[in-house]
Amino acid sequence: MSEPFIIKWRLFVGNMVIGILLGVDNYLYSAAAAKLPVSTSSLLLSTQLAFTAGFSFLMVKQKFTSYSINAVVLLIVAALILGLHSSGDRPNGVSNKEYYIGFIMMLAAALLYGIFLPANELLYKKAKQVITYSLVIQMQVVISIFASAFCTVGMLVNKDFQVIPKEAKEYEIGEAKYYMVLVLSAISWQFYLLGAIGVIFSASSLFSGIMVSVLLPVTEIFGVIFYNEDFTSEKGVALALSIWGFVSYFYGEFKQSKNLNKQTRPNTDAGASSLNQEYEVGSRSDGSFRELQHHSTSIRVAPE
């Protein structure tokens, strides 16, 4: 019978640190969002892909191609276009000091998220145990528990739980829907985290960052569909650049995979041809065939 908990202490401690890091990142983002307009928030968050690319290179030695660099640049430009041309004023009652504090906190949130993705990939590389689906789930649980614990302590200190009933009563579409939104948001974030970690395991932290960035203009399009927002030219340009960058990355990966197949195929064909020649020569007589077969087998088994 297999053990229910297969995560080792080394990996557990690593995920604990990443969970706390994610909790700090969530706090910085939430606190900064209350002090900044949507345009500035979008502008600063777009830098997370640049941070992800940089830390992927430093932490996991990510190799860049012209296609991946092109994808990163296009996606950052797409996010910048949305940020620079989004409508939004400074929130009421926010002083200059609070505004600049929010600016720094949002930039720090983007920086920490740029560390979060490569840190997960680094854990996979240093895990010293087989990474399975069950292990990935357990890693997510550890990260979520410590991130939630960090945020919960902050809410207790700030007495935020006492404000929730008041916010629920003032919610425009109803108190019950307020709590439903909270629950569905928590569940959605778990799916997001599982997807982000899964992409890192299957591909790389850079690709996970690209997936996150490409969703920014897609979210804007959903706003047009479901909330009847205006589809401006900036949103169209940002969407086109995001699709271009996304396709560029995938084309680069496809081309690289195709080149690797071409390099490995001649060796395989040569080995098969050599094997056929041996059996053709050995088939001239029963004795010589058995001798050659025994000789070939001894050569293959000896290294094991």
JOMO-V463423 format. One record per pair of residues at least 12 apart in sequence whose C-alpha atoms are under 10 Angstrom apart, sorted by the first residue. I is the first residue (numbers start at 1). J is the second residue. Records with the same first field share a line. If there is no record, write none. Layout:
I = J ; J
This chain:
4 = 134 ; 138
5 = 134 ; 135 ; 138
6 = 129 ; 130 ; 132 ; 134 ; 135 ; 138
7 = 127 ; 129 ; 130 ; 131 ; 134 ; 135 ; 136 ; 137 ; 138 ; 139 ; 142
8 = 127 ; 128 ; 129 ; 135
10 = 123 ; 126 ; 127 ; 128
11 = 123 ; 124 ; 126 ; 127 ; 128 ; 129 ; 135 ; 139 ; 142
12 = 127 ; 138 ; 139 ; 142 ; 143
13 = 142 ; 143
14 = 119 ; 120 ; 122 ; 123 ; 126 ; 127 ; 139 ; 142 ; 143
15 = 119 ; 120 ; 123 ; 138 ; 139 ; 140 ; 141 ; 142 ; 143 ; 144 ; 145 ; 146
16 = 139 ; 141 ; 142 ; 143 ; 144 ; 145 ; 146 ; 147
17 = 119 ; 142 ; 143 ; 146 ; 147
18 = 115 ; 116 ; 117 ; 119 ; 120 ; 123 ; 142 ; 143 ; 144 ; 146 ; 147
19 = 116 ; 139 ; 140 ; 141 ; 142 ; 143 ; 144 ; 145 ; 146 ; 147 ; 148 ; 149 ; 150
20 = 143 ; 144 ; 145 ; 146 ; 147 ; 148 ; 149 ; 150 ; 151
21 = 109 ; 112 ; 113 ; 115 ; 116 ; 143 ; 146 ; 147 ; 150
22 = 109 ; 112 ; 113 ; 115 ; 116 ; 143 ; 144 ; 146 ; 147 ; 148 ; 150 ; 151
23 = 143 ; 144 ; 145 ; 146 ; 147 ; 148 ; 149 ; 150 ; 151 ; 152 ; 154
24 = 108 ; 109 ; 112 ; 113 ; 147 ; 150 ; 151 ; 154
25 = 105 ; 106 ; 108 ; 109 ; 110 ; 111 ; 112 ; 113 ; 116 ; 147 ; 151
26 = 109 ; 112 ; 113 ; 147 ; 148 ; 150 ; 151
27 = 105 ; 106 ; 109 ; 147 ; 150 ; 151 ; 154 ; 155
28 = 102 ; 104 ; 105 ; 106 ; 107 ; 108 ; 109 ; 110 ; 112
29 = 41 ; 45 ; 102 ; 105 ; 106 ; 107 ; 108 ; 109 ; 110
30 = 102 ; 105 ; 106 ; 109
31 = 101 ; 102 ; 105 ; 106
32 = 98 ; 99 ; 100 ; 101 ; 102 ; 103 ; 104 ; 105 ; 106 ; 107 ; 108 ; 109
33 = 91 ; 102 ; 103 ; 105 ; 106
34 = 90 ; 91 ; 94 ; 98 ; 99 ; 102
35 = 90 ; 91 ; 92 ; 93 ; 94 ; 95 ; 96 ; 97 ; 98 ; 99 ; 100 ; 101 ; 102 ; 103 ; 105 ; 106
36 = 88 ; 89 ; 90 ; 91 ; 94 ; 98 ; 99 ; 100 ; 101 ; 102 ; 103 ; 106
37 = 83 ; 86 ; 87 ; 88 ; 89 ; 90 ; 91 ; 99 ; 102
38 = 82 ; 83 ; 84 ; 86 ; 87 ; 88 ; 89 ; 90 ; 91
39 = 80 ; 81 ; 82 ; 83 ; 84 ; 85 ; 86 ; 87 ; 88 ; 89 ; 90
40 = 80 ; 82 ; 83 ; 84 ; 85 ; 86 ; 87 ; 88 ; 89 ; 90 ; 102 ; 103 ; 106
41 = 83 ; 102 ; 103 ; 106 ; 107
42 = 79 ; 80 ; 81 ; 82 ; 83 ; 84 ; 86 ; 106 ; 216
43 = 76 ; 77 ; 79 ; 80 ; 81 ; 82 ; 83 ; 84 ; 85 ; 86 ; 106 ; 107
44 = 79 ; 80 ; 83 ; 103 ; 104 ; 105 ; 106 ; 107 ; 108 ; 109 ; 110 ; 111
45 = 76 ; 79 ; 80 ; 83 ; 106 ; 107 ; 108 ; 109 ; 110 ; 111 ; 113 ; 213 ; 216
46 = 75 ; 76 ; 77 ; 78 ; 79 ; 80 ; 81 ; 82 ; 83 ; 107 ; 110 ; 212 ; 213 ; 216
47 = 75 ; 76 ; 77 ; 79 ; 80 ; 107 ; 109 ; 110 ; 111 ; 113 ; 114 ; 213
48 = 76 ; 107 ; 108 ; 109 ; 110 ; 111 ; 112 ; 113 ; 114 ; 115 ; 209 ; 210 ; 212 ; 213
49 = 72 ; 73 ; 75 ; 76 ; 79 ; 110 ; 111 ; 113 ; 114 ; 206 ; 207 ; 208 ; 209 ; 210 ; 211 ; 212 ; 213
50 = 72 ; 73 ; 75 ; 76 ; 110 ; 111 ; 114 ; 206 ; 209 ; 210
51 = 110 ; 111 ; 112 ; 113 ; 114 ; 115 ; 117 ; 118 ; 206 ; 209
52 = 72 ; 110 ; 111 ; 112 ; 113 ; 114 ; 115 ; 116 ; 117 ; 118 ; 119 ; 205 ; 206 ; 207 ; 208 ; 209 ; 210
53 = 68 ; 69 ; 72 ; 114 ; 115 ; 117 ; 118 ; 205 ; 206 ; 207 ; 209 ; 210
54 = 114 ; 115 ; 118 ; 206
55 = 111 ; 114 ; 115 ; 116 ; 117 ; 118 ; 119 ; 205 ; 206
56 = 114 ; 115 ; 117 ; 118 ; 119 ; 121 ; 122 ; 204 ; 205 ; 206
57 = 118 ; 206
58 = 118
59 = 115 ; 118 ; 119 ; 121 ; 122
60 = 118 ; 119 ; 120 ; 121 ; 122 ; 123 ; 125 ; 204 ; 205
61 = 118 ; 122
62 = 118 ; 204 ; 205 ; 206
63 = 206
64 = 206
65 = 249 ; 252 ; 253 ; 256
66 = 248 ; 249 ; 252
67 = 245 ; 246 ; 247 ; 248 ; 249 ; 250 ; 251 ; 252 ; 253 ; 255
68 = 206 ; 207 ; 210 ; 245 ; 246 ; 248 ; 249 ; 250 ; 251 ; 252 ; 253
69 = 245 ; 248 ; 249
70 = 244 ; 245 ; 246 ; 248 ; 249 ; 252
71 = 207 ; 210 ; 214 ; 241 ; 242 ; 243 ; 244 ; 245 ; 246 ; 247 ; 248 ; 249 ; 250 ; 252
72 = 206 ; 207 ; 209 ; 210 ; 213 ; 242 ; 245 ; 246 ; 248 ; 249
73 = 241 ; 242 ; 245
74 = 214 ; 238 ; 240 ; 241 ; 242 ; 243 ; 244 ; 245 ; 246 ; 248
75 = 210 ; 211 ; 212 ; 213 ; 214 ; 215 ; 216 ; 217 ; 238 ; 239 ; 240 ; 241 ; 242 ; 243 ; 244 ; 245 ; 246
76 = 210 ; 213 ; 214 ; 238 ; 241 ; 242 ; 245
77 = 237 ; 238 ; 241 ; 242
78 = 213 ; 214 ; 216 ; 217 ; 234 ; 235 ; 236 ; 237 ; 238 ; 239 ; 240 ; 241 ; 242 ; 243 ; 245
79 = 213 ; 214 ; 215 ; 216 ; 217 ; 235 ; 238 ; 239 ; 241 ; 242
80 = 238
81 = 217 ; 234 ; 235 ; 237 ; 238 ; 241
82 = 216 ; 217 ; 220 ; 234 ; 235 ; 236 ; 237 ; 238 ; 239
83 = 234
84 = 234
85 = 232 ; 233 ; 234 ; 235
86 = 232 ; 234 ; 235
113 = 209
114 = 205 ; 206 ; 209
115 = 205
116 = 205
117 = 196 ; 197 ; 200 ; 204 ; 205 ; 206 ; 207 ; 208 ; 209
118 = 200 ; 204 ; 205 ; 206 ; 208 ; 209
119 = 205
120 = 139 ; 196 ; 197 ; 200 ; 201 ; 204 ; 205
121 = 197 ; 199 ; 200 ; 201 ; 203 ; 204 ; 205 ; 206
122 = 200 ; 205
124 = 136 ; 200 ; 201
125 = 201
131 = 201
132 = 201
133 = 198 ; 201
136 = 194 ; 197 ; 198 ; 201
137 = 194 ; 197 ; 198
139 = 194 ; 197
140 = 190 ; 193 ; 194 ; 197 ; 198
141 = 190 ; 193 ; 194
143 = 193
144 = 189 ; 190 ; 193
164 = 178 ; 179
165 = 178 ; 179
192 = 212
195 = 208
196 = 208 ; 209 ; 211 ; 212
199 = 211
207 = 246 ; 249 ; 250
210 = 242 ; 245 ; 246 ; 249
211 = 242 ; 246
213 = 242 ; 246
214 = 238 ; 239 ; 241 ; 242 ; 243 ; 245 ; 246
215 = 239 ; 242
216 = 238 ; 239 ; 242
217 = 234 ; 235 ; 236 ; 237 ; 238 ; 239 ; 240 ; 241 ; 242 ; 243
218 = 235 ; 238 ; 239 ; 242 ; 243
219 = 239
220 = 235 ; 236 ; 238 ; 239
221 = 235 ; 236 ; 239
275 = 296
278 = 292 ; 293 ; 296
279 = 292 ; 293 ; 296
